[in-house]
């Protein structure tokens, strides 16, 4: 499975880079809101991923950002975000990724996140650890918010939600050493997994945004929960960090 998923992620990344290097304005349009973008590349990359999987596993289900859910009755499902960070992608920012998660009965058991412009391939299997380009990775040992460099995103603002993440942002960020905002939830999770970021939180994400990245973070030693310490992520928000720091993030997120 590892070889198949990793080769598929790289194949999808190569197609994404063809668009990245030559995307045109008429290949970009809005989704439900003007601030939520989708490109021709999103649909074509997802189609490539699904067609490749279907040729090998014809009875498996799919949940893709662009094509939605299928239901064949199989216990296996592939959760796909063809380009996570589309707004970065269309603006020629290198922080975007392809996210592919493989689930059995709703549990992610393998996943890859590939950042093709950076040639960074993150991978994890349940119980087997996480890696970046084949090298094992682990979360940072930072235990104090005042020492932490964290990351977040604002999917809630693109969705025009009245209940959004700005009050939490304003309450939490003054207590951190640094804050990053780069634009791909899947990569944010992976960068927590490798210790580049110490923690991550965000509200109003979808399963395809986080399915692979969550497994990678967990296999690298992170604790993942919703804003209240439960398992209803990403629906009730998501917080990710090493066990000590994640508990301290929850002291803030639980109030929002």
C-alpha positions, 0 to 999 in steps of 0.5 A: 500500500505504501508504494501505491499511495506514494507513487499516486501522490507523486503522479498527482503532484506532477499533474498539479505542477503542470497547471501550477507552471501555466495556469490561466485566469479562465481556469479559476472560478469561485465555489459557493462564496467568492473567496473560495476558489477552485481551479481546472487543476482541482478537478483534473487532479482528483479525476487522475487519482480516482481513475488510478485507484479505481483501476486497482481497487474497482469496488472501493468508495471515494470521498473527494472534495470535487466529486463528493461521496460514492457508496459501493458498500465496501468497507474501504474508502479513499478520502481525497483533497486534490489540491489543498491550498488552492488559493496558494496554488493559483497565486503561485505560492508553493504551500499547497498539497495533494492529500490522499487517505485510505480508510477502513470502516471509517478509520484512516489506516494509511495516508500521504500528503505531497507538496509537489512544489517543495518535493516533500512527501509525508506518509504514515501507516497506522502503528508504523510511524510517519516519515518525510521523504522516507526519513522518520519524523516526530513532533517538537518537544515544546511544552510552553505556549510562550515558546511555541510557534503555531499555525492556523487557518481561516476556512471559517472566514471564507465560509462567511460564518458568524461564529468564526475563529477571530476571537480565539485568534485574538485571545491565543496569539498574544500568548505564543512566540510566533504564528504562521498562516500559510494556507494548506491544512494538510501541510500544516498538520504535517509540519506539526508532525515534523516539528516545524510548527509546535501546534495547530488549530482551525475551525470549519474544515472538512474530512478531506482537508485533514484525514491524511494529515491527522494520521501523519501527525498522530503517528509522529506523536501528536495528540489530535482532538476537537476544540473541547478535547473530544473526537468530533474533529474537524466538525467541532474544530481541530487542535494538534500538538504534542500531549503537553502543549495540546492540553494548553491549547485546549484551555483556549479553544474550549472557550470558543 
